[in-house]
Amino acid sequence: MNWLFANCQRLLPKHLISRLIGFAAATNTVWLKTILINTFCAFYKINWQEAARPDPMAYTSFNDFFSRELRPGCRPTTGRFSSPADGLVSASGHLEAGQLIQAKGIYYKLDALVGDQISDQFCNGSYLTVYLAPHDYHRVHFPCNGQLRSSHYIPGDLYSVNAATTEHIDGLFTRNERLVFRLSTAQGELIMVMVGAMIVAAMQAVWNSSPYKAGCTIQESFDQYMVEQGHEAGRFLLGSTVILITNWRTDWRVCSGDKLRVGENLEL
């Protein structure tokens, strides 16, 4: 069944489906956004005690609700390198020949993921992949202090990124649209990638007032853009995946199947 689900997606108009759902999710029509929020809450257990706005009627749209902010102090940072997102660890390890593991027996190339020839700079590096389920908190945060050097929005497909798909679609993360952050840190070079997925309306960087538009590559370079551990980098408007890649060998204290929260220490 997983194979069938994964391969049926090849035939679906994924961008059209996602953008239509995105249009509905962005509407501020009271009756529609109320139905969408209440229906979602009926399926998923939402921890309203963590939300800065605990009243469902306080949100202007489903997107506003879905990317809701947390109460101050709800996700304290621990360690010098912390989780960028709430979610489930789907893969972790060390780069081999410029490749990362997507799922058991499936590899993909770092260069293809980030859209640049950088694998030589990361030959001794490590990676960690975090899957965000629909019920998770959907803002992404910087895992450490550093200087943001660039961002690169790369248009692509919109396959689902759940386990049923990652186990059957080769190079999934290199096919989907994604937003690549490159940072210089005290430990070395760091890449953080936000990967879009089917039904994800869009991804939005924290410095932008609106999400990126599909189909248009956008590269941005920054001069003296210093970031602090735990500060917001961007947000998803529905669930997806975040991938961290370091150019130094990182001994992760978590492994596949572990649950993470923003700010949680990642290193042994």
C-alpha positions as CSV (number, residue, x, y, z in Angstrom):
1,M,0.0,0.0,0.0
2,N,2.8,2.4,0.8
3,W,4.4,1.8,-2.6
4,L,1.0,2.5,-4.3
5,F,0.5,5.7,-2.3
6,A,3.9,6.9,-3.1
7,N,3.7,6.2,-6.9
8,C,0.2,7.5,-7.3
9,Q,1.5,10.9,-6.4
10,R,3.4,10.9,-9.7
11,L,0.1,11.3,-11.5
12,L,-1.4,14.0,-9.3
13,P,-1.3,17.7,-10.1
14,K,0.5,18.3,-6.8
15,H,1.1,22.1,-7.3
16,L,-2.5,22.7,-8.3
17,I,-3.8,20.8,-5.3
18,S,-1.4,22.5,-2.9
19,R,-2.1,26.0,-4.2
20,L,-5.9,25.5,-4.1
21,I,-5.7,24.3,-0.5
22,G,-3.3,27.1,0.2
23,F,-5.8,29.6,-1.2
24,A,-8.5,28.3,1.2
25,A,-6.0,28.2,4.1
26,A,-5.1,31.9,3.6
27,T,-8.7,33.2,3.5
28,N,-9.9,35.4,6.3
29,T,-13.6,34.6,5.6
30,V,-14.8,33.9,9.1
31,W,-17.0,30.9,8.5
32,L,-14.5,29.1,6.3
33,K,-11.4,29.6,8.5
34,T,-13.5,28.6,11.5
35,I,-14.5,25.3,9.8
36,L,-10.9,24.6,8.8
37,I,-9.5,25.3,12.2
38,N,-12.2,23.3,14.1
39,T,-11.9,20.4,11.7
40,F,-8.2,20.3,12.1
41,C,-8.5,20.4,15.9
42,A,-11.0,17.6,15.8
43,F,-8.4,15.3,14.1
44,Y,-5.2,16.4,16.0
45,K,-4.6,17.1,19.6
46,I,-3.5,20.7,19.8
47,N,-1.7,21.9,23.0
48,W,-3.4,25.2,23.5
49,Q,-1.5,25.8,26.7
50,E,1.6,26.3,24.7
51,A,0.1,28.8,22.2
52,A,0.6,32.5,22.6
53,R,-3.1,32.9,21.5
54,P,-5.0,30.0,23.1
55,D,-8.4,31.1,21.6
56,P,-9.0,29.5,18.2
57,M,-11.1,32.5,17.2
58,A,-8.1,34.8,17.7
59,Y,-6.6,33.7,14.4
60,T,-7.3,35.5,11.2
61,S,-6.9,32.5,8.9
62,F,-6.1,28.8,9.0
63,N,-2.5,29.7,8.0
64,D,-2.3,32.1,10.9
65,F,-3.5,29.3,13.2
66,F,-1.2,26.7,11.7
67,S,2.0,28.7,12.0
68,R,0.9,30.0,15.4
69,E,3.6,31.3,17.7
70,L,4.3,29.8,21.1
71,R,4.2,31.4,24.5
72,P,7.6,33.2,25.4
73,G,9.9,30.7,27.2
74,C,8.0,27.7,25.9
75,R,11.1,26.3,24.0
76,P,14.2,27.2,26.0
77,T,17.5,26.3,24.2
78,T,19.9,23.8,25.7
79,G,23.4,23.0,24.6
80,R,25.4,24.9,22.0
81,F,23.6,23.2,19.0
82,S,19.9,22.6,19.3
83,S,16.9,21.3,17.4
84,P,15.5,23.7,14.8
85,A,12.0,22.2,14.8
86,D,9.5,20.1,16.6
87,G,9.2,16.8,14.9
88,L,10.4,13.2,14.5
89,V,14.0,12.3,13.6
90,S,13.7,10.3,10.3
91,A,17.5,10.0,9.6
92,S,20.8,11.0,11.0
93,G,24.5,10.2,10.4
94,H,27.6,11.2,8.7
95,L,28.1,12.1,5.0
96,E,29.6,9.5,2.8
97,A,30.9,10.4,-0.6
98,G,28.8,13.6,-0.5
99,Q,25.6,11.6,0.1
100,L,22.9,11.5,2.8
101,I,20.5,8.8,3.7
102,Q,16.8,9.5,2.9
103,A,15.5,6.2,4.1
104,K,16.8,2.6,4.4
105,G,18.7,1.8,1.2
106,I,18.0,5.2,-0.4
107,Y,20.6,7.9,-0.7
108,Y,20.7,11.4,-2.2
109,K,23.4,13.9,-3.1
110,L,24.2,16.9,-1.0
111,D,24.9,19.0,-4.1
112,A,21.5,18.2,-5.6
113,L,19.8,19.1,-2.3
114,V,21.3,22.6,-2.0
115,G,21.7,23.4,-5.7
116,D,25.5,24.0,-5.5
117,Q,28.8,22.1,-5.7
118,I,29.7,22.1,-2.0
119,S,30.2,18.4,-1.2
120,D,34.0,18.8,-0.9
121,Q,33.6,21.4,1.8
122,F,31.3,19.0,3.8
123,C,33.2,15.7,3.2
124,N,33.6,15.2,7.0
125,G,30.2,16.5,7.8
126,S,27.1,15.1,9.5
127,Y,23.3,15.4,8.9
128,L,20.0,15.2,10.8
129,T,16.6,15.1,9.2
130,V,13.5,16.1,11.2
131,Y,10.0,15.4,9.9
132,L,7.2,17.7,11.0
133,A,3.8,16.1,11.3
134,P,0.6,18.2,10.8
135,H,0.0,18.5,14.5
136,D,3.6,19.8,15.2
137,Y,4.6,23.4,15.8
138,H,5.6,24.7,12.4
139,R,8.1,27.5,12.9
140,V,11.8,26.7,12.3
141,H,14.5,28.2,14.4
142,F,18.3,28.6,14.1
143,P,20.1,25.8,16.0
144,C,23.1,28.0,17.0
145,N,24.6,31.4,17.0
146,G,26.2,32.4,13.7
147,Q,26.3,34.6,10.6
148,L,23.6,34.0,7.9
149,R,25.5,34.1,4.7
150,S,22.8,33.3,2.1
151,S,19.4,31.8,1.4
152,H,18.3,30.0,-1.7
153,Y,14.7,29.2,-2.6
154,I,14.6,26.4,-5.1
155,P,11.3,25.6,-6.9
156,G,10.5,21.9,-7.3
157,D,7.9,19.2,-7.0
158,L,5.5,18.7,-4.0
159,Y,5.6,15.0,-3.1
160,S,4.5,14.1,0.4
161,V,7.4,13.7,2.8
162,N,5.9,11.1,5.1
163,A,7.6,7.7,5.7
164,A,5.4,6.0,3.1
165,T,6.8,8.3,0.4
166,T,10.4,8.7,1.5
167,E,10.8,4.9,1.5
168,H,9.8,4.7,-2.2
169,I,10.6,7.9,-4.1
170,D,14.4,8.2,-4.9
171,G,15.9,11.6,-4.3
172,L,12.7,12.9,-2.8
173,F,14.2,15.8,-0.9
174,T,16.1,16.9,-4.0
175,R,12.9,16.9,-6.1
176,N,10.7,19.0,-3.8
177,E,10.8,22.7,-3.5
178,R,13.1,23.9,-0.7
179,L,14.6,26.8,1.1
180,V,18.4,26.6,1.9
181,F,20.0,28.6,4.6
182,R,23.9,28.8,4.8
183,L,25.5,29.9,8.0
184,S,29.0,30.5,9.4
185,T,29.3,29.4,13.0
186,A,32.0,29.1,15.6
187,Q,32.2,25.4,14.9
188,G,32.2,25.7,11.1
189,E,29.8,25.9,8.2
190,L,26.2,24.9,8.6
191,I,23.3,24.4,6.2
192,M,19.7,24.2,7.1
193,V,17.1,23.2,4.5
194,M,13.4,23.5,4.7
195,V,11.7,21.1,2.4
196,G,8.3,21.7,1.0
197,A,5.7,19.0,0.5
198,M,2.3,18.2,-1.0
199,I,-0.5,20.4,0.5
200,V,2.1,22.7,2.0
201,A,0.8,26.1,0.9
202,A,4.2,27.7,1.1
203,M,7.4,28.4,3.0
204,Q,8.3,31.8,4.4
205,A,11.6,33.2,5.6
206,V,11.4,35.4,8.8
207,W,12.5,38.5,7.0
208,N,9.8,38.3,4.3
209,S,6.2,39.4,4.8
210,S,4.8,36.8,2.5
211,P,5.7,33.2,1.4
212,Y,7.9,32.4,-1.6
213,K,6.0,31.9,-4.9
214,A,6.4,28.6,-6.7
215,G,8.3,28.6,-9.9
216,C,10.8,31.4,-9.3
217,T,14.3,30.7,-8.0
218,I,15.4,33.3,-5.4
219,Q,18.9,33.7,-4.2
220,E,19.8,36.2,-1.4
221,S,23.1,37.1,0.1
222,F,23.6,38.8,3.4
223,D,26.3,41.0,4.9
224,Q,26.7,40.9,8.7
225,Y,23.3,39.2,9.3
226,M,24.0,37.8,12.7
227,V,21.5,35.2,14.2
228,E,21.1,33.9,17.7
229,Q,20.4,30.3,18.7
230,G,16.6,29.8,19.0
231,H,15.6,32.8,16.9
232,E,13.1,32.1,14.2
233,A,14.4,31.4,10.7
234,G,11.1,30.7,8.8
235,R,7.9,28.8,8.9
236,F,5.9,26.2,7.0
237,L,2.2,26.7,6.3
238,L,1.7,22.9,6.6
239,G,3.9,20.0,7.7
240,S,7.2,19.1,6.1
241,T,10.9,18.4,6.8
242,V,14.0,20.2,8.0
243,I,17.5,18.9,7.3
244,L,20.6,20.1,9.1
245,I,24.1,19.5,7.6
246,T,27.3,20.4,9.4
247,N,30.8,20.5,7.8
248,W,32.2,19.1,11.0
249,R,31.6,15.6,12.5
250,T,28.7,15.8,14.9
251,D,27.9,13.0,17.4
252,W,24.2,13.2,17.6
253,R,22.5,12.4,20.9
254,V,19.3,11.4,19.0
255,C,18.6,8.8,16.3
256,S,15.8,7.8,13.9
257,G,12.5,7.6,15.6
258,D,13.3,10.0,18.4
259,K,10.9,12.9,19.0
260,L,12.4,16.4,19.2
261,R,11.3,19.9,20.3
262,V,12.7,23.2,19.3
263,G,15.7,24.2,21.4
264,E,16.5,20.6,22.6
265,N,20.2,19.8,22.7
266,L,21.3,17.7,19.7
267,E,24.9,16.8,20.6
268,L,26.4,14.2,23.0
